[in-house]
């Protein structure tokens, strides 16, 4: 996914936010694979999601927060 306003393809906080908010299934799968390989990315996902989960309609962030919680509990 080419991220808006970003000129790289690393999973920075802005890129993670962009993938979660605007990404499609393929983009999510790419983020999921990266999270499995790098625990720090999982913490960044949590950091991004915390800023949005107070909104009950931010379902994409709720989904990823739930995934992160489950993954951290399994570790």
Secondary structure, 3 states (H helix, E strand, C coil): CCCCCCCCCCCCHHHHHHHHHHCCHHHHHHHHHHHHHCHHHHHHHHHHHHCCCCCCCCHHHHHHHHHHHHHHHHC
